[in-house]
Every structure is written in structure tokens, then in C-alpha cells.
Amino acid sequence: MLNKKNRFIILFIMLTTIVGSIYFYTRRKHQQYQDPEKIISEVRTYFMNVIGSYILHEPITYKNTSDATLVFQGGITTQNNGSLTSYDFFVDANSGEIINIIECE
């Protein structure tokens, strides 16, 4: 039979385990990145006559004016009036928001 002290210790360990599990589950869920394939599909809709596109599946650090953000980097090639134009883009890895689109020369 368990005495009151042992019950308290077992209850404390169980509660600590439950609270810790919930904390790590929510933290991991919050840190998941957007799906790069969905992002590239959305970015392709902003351009017409897309010839090719790519996206890096590993996030990189993009330094904006004052803060650094984890982003996916990708590129789009379009055909306009017989000439090819390439663009690089940066998309926030957490929210999926387009941060910058740059026309390459």
C-alpha cells in the first residue's frame, strides 16, 4: 500500500511529465515550417508564362533592415516577348509570406 508521501511523489512526477509533454508538443508544432511545394505553387501564380521554377527546401537566414528571418529562397524564369527573365524570391518559412522578389540581370 502506498503511503501519503509516495502518492504525492508519484502524482508530482505524473503532472510534471504531462505538463512537459504538452509544452514540447506545442513548441514543436509552432516551429514547423510551411510546405515549400505549396509556396512555389503560390508564387508561380504571380507570374505569367512561367518556363521554370525552383525552391530550396532548407531555410536560410535573410537579413532585412533590422531583423533576421528564416526564409525559403527560390527562383522563377518567365518568357516575355521572346526573352527570358529570371526572378529570385524570398518567402518567410514560418508564415509563407513573400518578403522580396528581385529581378535578376
Backbone torsions as a table, in degrees:
resi	resn	phi	psi	omega
1	MET	NA	142.6	-179.5
2	LEU	-88.2	135.0	174.7
3	ASN	-86.5	176.8	-173.8
4	LYS	-64.0	-34.7	-179.0
5	LYS	-66.8	-44.3	179.1
6	ASN	-65.7	-39.4	177.1
7	ARG	-60.7	-43.0	179.9
8	PHE	-62.9	-43.0	179.9
9	ILE	-64.3	-45.4	179.4
10	ILE	-63.8	-43.7	178.4
11	LEU	-62.1	-41.9	178.9
12	PHE	-62.6	-44.0	179.2
13	ILE	-64.4	-42.4	179.7
14	MET	-63.5	-45.6	179.9
15	LEU	-64.8	-40.6	177.9
16	THR	-62.9	-41.4	178.3
17	THR	-64.1	-44.1	-179.7
18	ILE	-64.6	-47.9	-179.8
19	VAL	-63.4	-41.8	178.1
20	GLY	-63.8	-41.0	178.8
21	SER	-63.8	-43.7	178.4
22	ILE	-63.0	-42.9	180.0
23	TYR	-60.2	-49.4	-177.4
24	PHE	-69.9	-32.5	176.6
25	TYR	-64.7	-47.9	-179.4
26	THR	-68.3	-35.6	178.8
27	ARG	-65.5	-43.2	179.7
28	ARG	-66.9	-41.4	179.8
29	LYS	-63.8	-36.8	-179.8
30	HIS	-69.8	-28.9	-176.1
31	GLN	-89.3	2.4	-179.7
32	GLN	-72.3	142.8	-178.9
33	TYR	-90.6	160.6	174.6
34	GLN	-66.4	158.3	179.3
35	ASP	-76.1	118.7	-178.5
36	PRO	-60.0	-32.5	-179.9
37	GLU	-67.2	-38.2	176.1
38	LYS	-67.5	-37.3	179.7
39	ILE	-64.1	-47.0	-178.3
40	ILE	-65.0	-34.8	176.8
41	SER	-64.4	-40.5	179.1
42	GLU	-68.4	-42.1	-179.3
43	VAL	-65.2	-36.7	179.0
44	ARG	-60.6	-28.3	-179.8
45	THR	-70.5	-18.1	179.1
46	TYR	-78.0	-15.1	-175.8
47	PHE	-116.5	154.3	175.5
48	MET	-108.8	153.6	177.7
49	ASN	55.3	50.5	-179.9
50	VAL	-73.5	125.3	178.5
51	ILE	-92.2	-42.0	-178.8
52	GLY	-157.4	161.5	178.7
53	SER	-157.1	158.9	176.1
54	TYR	-151.9	160.5	172.9
55	ILE	-147.3	138.4	176.7
56	LEU	-81.6	130.3	-176.3
57	HIS	-83.5	-7.7	178.5
58	GLU	-102.1	120.5	-179.4
59	PRO	-66.4	147.0	176.9
60	ILE	-121.7	166.4	178.3
61	THR	-90.0	123.4	179.0
62	TYR	-109.5	120.2	-177.6
63	LYS	-94.5	109.0	175.2
64	ASN	-87.4	-166.8	-174.6
65	THR	-54.7	-50.3	-175.3
66	SER	-122.6	-15.3	-176.2
67	ASP	-132.0	159.8	177.6
68	ALA	-107.2	136.7	-176.2
69	THR	-128.5	143.9	172.5
70	LEU	-80.2	125.0	-175.7
71	VAL	-133.9	159.6	166.1
72	PHE	-97.3	135.6	177.4
73	GLN	-104.7	141.4	178.9
74	GLY	-151.4	-179.7	-180.0
75	GLY	-147.2	153.5	179.3
76	ILE	-133.0	139.4	172.5
77	THR	-119.2	127.7	179.6
78	THR	-122.4	161.1	177.2
79	GLN	-115.5	120.3	179.6
80	ASN	-128.1	119.2	178.6
81	ASN	53.3	40.8	176.9
82	GLY	82.7	-4.5	179.3
83	SER	-112.9	149.1	179.7
84	LEU	-91.8	135.9	177.2
85	THR	-124.9	132.3	-179.8
86	SER	-110.3	143.4	178.3
87	TYR	-129.9	142.6	169.2
88	ASP	-106.8	145.1	178.3
89	PHE	-137.5	156.6	178.8
90	PHE	-129.0	127.5	-177.0
91	VAL	-124.3	132.9	178.1
92	ASP	-58.2	125.6	-175.7
93	ALA	-69.9	-27.3	-178.2
94	ASN	-85.8	-45.5	-174.2
95	SER	-98.3	-21.9	-176.6
96	GLY	83.8	7.8	-178.8
97	GLU	-79.3	135.2	177.8
98	ILE	-73.0	125.3	-178.0
99	ILE	-94.0	-43.8	-175.6
100	ASN	-156.3	143.2	172.1
101	ILE	-126.0	126.1	-175.5
102	ILE	-121.6	130.3	175.3
103	GLU	-82.0	126.0	-179.4
104	CYS	-86.5	151.8	179.3
105	GLU	-101.4	NA	NA
